[in-house]
Amino acid sequence: MRRALVLVLAALPLLLGSAAGIAASSAPLTFAPSPGHRVAGFALDRQWLVMAEDPAVAGACPVVRLLAATRGPARDLSRPGGPTCRFGGRFWVRPGARAIGVAIVKALWVLRRGNMAIAVKSSPKEPEEVLARATGIDEQKGPFLGPVVATNWLRLFGSYSRAPDGTLTGSVISGNRRTLWAATGPVPPLGLDDEEHVVSVGSSGEIAMWQAHGARYGRVADAHARTAAIDRGVISILRDDRSRIDVRTLSGRLVTSWPIAHGAEPLLDADSSVALYFTRHAVHELSLANGDDRVIARAPSGANVIDAQIEPRFVAYAYRGGPTPAGRVVVLAR
């Protein structure tokens, strides 16, 4: 038994890959929101960054901008007089879920206003298009749109409702309006990788792993998931009952589990053998191969981190408050 355990632990880095850290010599790039707006969220894919900006003054519209993470001119994906501007509202789906995603340069976002919501897509070569609408939203029952996940030209969002017992029922829809699957339980997509693997989480912490076009790989009813991320078919799960990140395969098999800092917020991202999570004031990089957990960035005094995402070449995080109430998005080279 001891020999078998040693062999499993020795093989784990081969399964998960080797960790890639932040290059200490690389100066961070900081992006500010448009005048009259505040950072609502962002999405990162390859070297492309999209910023979702809520209006902070009367008469302003929600704004989506596409930027190169290596610096360059911004391109507006939402337009004055377009459906995002006409609808108004704010970028929001629910705590622990992202309202905007980008697949290289093609973005998809969800806006909420009162008891209504819309899902919109756009890119530099395609005008804004409303993909779905929800009306008469009940705070407990829905119907809800989102969250959004995207990568490598594929954009997905959830459309679901909640039964009185808390069970979620709904479907996952692509950027070309195709319903990819419908299910009861862990429906809303929270993680998507370049190989089109998807992980979703239910209201009771259960998880399901899918192929983006509908085949289900596995399901774990007692995963205790608060949120999840996926890359190269490796699932990272932020637990809802303790300060740990579990690592699972597409079948749901538990590979290992690592302790993390207390106070982790319910958003998670992963790249190869690294999981990225954050607390209110710091961004953490966790090696899934050996459990090494280190702080790679901190928010300014008085500000709170609101999201952090990782790609092979970059890490980005956003914060609001303190000396910058409108917020900033910071990009670090890996």
N, C-alpha and C positions, 0 to 999 in steps of 0.2 A: 504493500500500500504506500509506504514512504517513497519507494522508487517511482511509482506511478505519479504521485503528487509532484515530485521533483521534475519529472518529464513534462507534466502539464504546465507548471510554472515556467519552465525553460522555454516552452513553445509559445507562451502568451505574447511576448514581444513580436514574434513572427506573425501572429494573427492580427495584432493591433497595429503593427508598424512601429516606427520610432518617432519620438516627440520632436517637434520643431519649435524652437522658442522665438522670442522677440529679439530682433537685432538691436543691441543696446546703442549702436552708433547711428541708427536711423532716426532722424528728427521727425516727430509726429506732424501731421497736417491737420489743421482745425478748420471746420466748415461751420459758418454761422447761418441761421435762417434768414429768409428775406425780411426786409423792413416790415414791421407790423405783424409779424408771425412768430410762432415759437415752435421748437422741435417737438413733433408728436411721435416720431419714430423714424426708422430708416431700414434699408435692406442693402445687402452687399452680395455681389456675385462676380467672381473673377476680379477685375480691376474696376468694376462699375459700382457706383453708390447711388441710391435714390433716397432723397429726403422727403418725408411727409411733414408738412408744416401746417399747423392749425392757425386760424386767424386769431390775432391777439388784440385787434382794434375793430371797432364797428365798421361795417361795410367791406371788410376784406374777405377774400375767398380762401378756402383750403387750397394748398399748393403742393404739387409734386414736381421735384426737380431731379434731373439725372446729371451726375458729375463723374469725372474720372477720379479714382482714388489717388492718382498720382498728380492731381491738380490739373486744372484746365477750365474752360468756360462751361457754365451750367447750361443745360437745355431744359426748357419747360415741357413737361409731359402733360400737365393740366393747362388749359388755356382760358383766358378771360372770356366769359360767355359760354364756355363749354359745360358739359353736364355736371362736372365736379363743382364748378363755380355756382351754377344755377341751383344745385341741391343744397350747398352750404353744409353746415354741420361740422363734425370733427372726425378724425381718424380714430376709430375705436371699435373693438369687437367684444372683448371681455378681458379681465385680468389674466395674465399668463398666456396671452396669444398675440400674434402680430397681425396688424391691420394692413401691412403693405409687404410686397415681395417683388424681387426683380430676377429675371432670367436673362443673364447677360445685359441687354439693354431694354428688354420688354418688361414692363411693370404691371402690377395688378394691385388694387387697393380697395378697401371697404370704408365707407363713410356712414356715420350714424347721426340722425337728427330726430330727436323726440322718439316717436314710435315707428320711425321709418329708417331704412338702410338701403344702400345701393352698393354693388360691386362693379368696379370700372377697370378697364384695361387701356393701355396706351403704350406707344413707343415713339422714337424719333421719326419712324416712317409710317405710323398708323395713328389716326386721330383717336381721341377718347371715344370709348364705346361702353355703354352700360350693359353688363352681362346678366344682371339679376337685380330684382327689387324685393324688399320685404316691407310689409305694411302691418299696422296693428300689432306691433311688437309688444308682448307682455314681458315684463322684466324676469319672470320666472319661467314662462313657457316658451317664449319666442313668438314667431320663428326668427332665427338668428342667421346672419351671414358671416362667414369667416370661421376660423382664422385663414390667413393666406400663407402659402409656401410656394417657393419658386426657385428654379435653378436650370441652367442649360437649356433654355428655350421652353421649358415646361412650367406653366403657372396653374396653380390649383387653389380652390377655396371651398370651404364647407358651407352647406345649407342644411340646417337641422333645427329640431325643436326638442323640448324637454318635457317628458311625461310627469304627472304628479309625484311618482316615486323617484324622480331624478334621472331616469333612463333617457339617454339621448338617441334620437332616431333621425336619420337624414341621409344626405348624399354628398359626394365630392364631385365638383364640377371643374372642368379645365377651362383654359382661356379661350377655347373655341366653342364653348357652351356644351361640350359633351359631358354627360353624366358618366363618370368612370366607375363608380360603384355606389350602392346604397346599402345601409346596414343599420342595425340597432346595437347600441353599446358604445364602444370606442370609435366614433365616427369622425370628428373634426381632425383634419391632418395637422400635425405639429412639426413633423420633420420630413424632408425630401432630399434624396441625394442624386448625384449625376447619373447613377444607374437606374433611376426611377423607382427606387424603394421608398416606401412611405411608412411612417409610424403614426398611429393615432391613439388618443387617450380618452377614456370614458370618465363619467362623473364619479365613479367609485374607485378610480385609480387603475382600472384594467387597461391593457394595451392590446393593439392588433397591428400586425405588420402586413403590408400589402405590396403588390406590384401595382404601379400607378394606373394600369389599365384594368384592374379589377380582381386579379387573383390574390387570395389571401395566403400568406406564408405561415402564420402562426398567431396564437392569441394566448395571453396570460391574464387570468381573472384576478389573481392576487399580487399584481406587480407593485402595488402601492405607489403608482406614478403620480407625481404632481405635474410634471411635464416631461417631454422626451425630445431627443434629437437623433439623427441617423447620418452616417457617412460610410460609404463602401460596405453597406450591409451590416455595420456594427451599430447597435442601439445603445445610446446613453440615456439613463433614466434618473431624473432627480426625484428622489423618494419623498412621499408626503408624510411619512411617519418618523423619519430620522434624518440627520444631516449626512447623507451618503449619496453617491452616484453609483448605480448598478450598471453593469455592462452585459448585454444580452445579444444573442444571435437572431437572425431573421425568424427562426423557428420559435423563439422565446426562451431558449435555454440560457440560464444564468452562467456567465463566464467568470466574472469577478465582481467585487464591490469595494469602493474606496470611500473613506471618510472625507468630508469637506468642511469648510468653514460654516459656522452657524449663521443663520439669517440669509441664506441664499434666496434670491428672488425667483419667481416662477417662470423664467425664460432660460433657455439652454440652446447651445449650438455646438457643433462638433466638426472637426476636420481630421481625417485619418486617425491618429492615435491620441488626439487632444480633444478634451471637452472644455468649453468655455462657459463659465457661469459668473454671476456677480452678486454682490451684496449691495446695500444701499450706497456704499461709498467706495467700493473697490471691485476691480475686474480680476478674476482668477483664471489661471490656466492649469488644468488637471491632466497629467499624463495617465492615459488609460492603461498603459503598459506596466507602470510601476507605482502609481498612486502619488507621485510627486505633485504637490499643490503649491503654486506660488502666485503672488500678486504681481500683475504686470502693469496695472494702471490704477490710479486713484482719481476720484472726482475732486475738484477744488473744494475748499472749506465752505460748508453751507449748502453744497449742491449734492444731488442724488443721481446715481447712475440709473438710467431708464431702459437700456438695452445694451447688449454686446454680441457681436457676431464675428465669425472666423472663416477665412478662406485660405488657400495654400500660400498666398503671398502677403495677405494683410489680416490684421485684426482691427475692428472698428467698434467704438462704443459711444454712447450718447449720454449726456447729463443735462440736468436743468437745476436752476436755483442758485442761491448764494449770489456771487457777483455777476452771474449770467442767468437771470430769470428766464430769458427766452431760450436758453440751452445752446449746446454745441454738439457736433459730431466730430470725433477725433479718429484719425486713421493712423495706425502704426504698421510699419513694414516688418515682416517676420524674417 
